[in-house]
């Protein structure tokens, strides 16, 4: 049964790859994951406010649709990506579970989005293309729900 909420909530999510393997170091894998994010966003499952696809983990900032739980959104994202990826290669992609932070207010939202955007620089990945601020994605990101 789907969770039906009275108010939309926004979450910063972090998901690790299986055994912290650098799965997304391959550009093809990172781009397939980003396409998966936008596929479910475009289907109305959640609003996508930010992301960084790091070599061994992903950061996502989403507001699930009113009829979707956070865990259901992640199930769609992780499962949708894994299904598409298994056409290329067998094996585990994801660590079980995830870290979830419920965004409290506009200041927290900006802090979370900035943290995600700056994550590649903190890992010394200059001009990193797999982040929501990159030109192919920045115009497709949903605005803050706090505005």
Residue pairs with C-beta under 8 A, 6 or more apart in sequence:
2 67
2 68
2 69
2 72
3 67
3 68
3 69
3 72
4 66
4 67
5 66
8 63
8 64
8 66
8 145
9 63
9 64
9 70
9 102
9 103
10 49
10 61
10 62
10 63
10 102
10 103
10 109
10 145
10 146
11 61
11 62
11 63
11 64
11 70
11 100
11 101
11 102
11 103
12 59
12 60
12 61
12 100
12 101
12 103
12 112
12 115
12 116
13 59
13 60
13 61
13 62
13 70
13 74
13 98
13 99
13 100
13 101
14 57
14 58
14 59
14 60
14 98
14 99
15 57
15 58
15 60
15 74
15 78
15 94
15 95
15 98
15 99
16 56
16 57
16 94
16 95
16 98
17 23
17 24
17 56
17 57
17 93
17 94
17 95
18 91
18 92
18 93
18 94
18 95
19 92
19 95
20 56
20 57
20 95
21 56
22 55
22 56
23 29
23 55
23 56
23 93
24 30
24 33
24 53
24 54
24 55
24 56
24 58
24 130
25 55
27 129
27 130
28 88
29 85
30 53
30 129
30 130
31 130
32 81
32 84
32 85
33 53
33 58
33 81
34 51
34 53
34 130
34 137
36 77
36 80
36 81
36 84
37 48
37 51
37 60
37 77
38 48
38 140
39 80
40 46
40 73
40 76
40 77
40 80
41 47
41 48
41 142
44 65
45 64
45 65
45 68
45 72
45 73
45 76
46 62
46 63
46 64
46 65
46 68
46 73
47 62
47 63
47 65
47 142
47 145
48 60
48 61
48 62
48 132
48 140
48 141
48 142
49 61
49 62
49 63
49 109
49 113
49 132
49 141
49 142
49 143
49 144
49 145
50 59
50 60
50 61
50 112
50 113
50 116
50 117
50 132
50 141
51 58
51 59
51 60
51 61
51 116
51 131
51 132
51 137
52 58
52 59
52 116
52 117
52 119
52 120
52 128
52 130
52 131
52 132
53 130
53 131
54 119
54 120
54 123
54 125
54 130
59 115
59 116
59 119
60 77
60 116
61 103
61 109
61 112
61 113
61 116
62 70
62 73
63 142
63 145
64 70
64 72
64 73
70 100
74 98
78 93
78 94
81 93
82 93
82 94
85 93
101 112
103 109
103 112
105 146
106 144
106 146
106 147
109 144
109 145
109 146
110 144
113 144
116 131
116 132
117 131
117 132
117 133
119 131
120 126
120 128
120 130
120 131
121 128
128 134
129 136
131 137
132 138
132 141
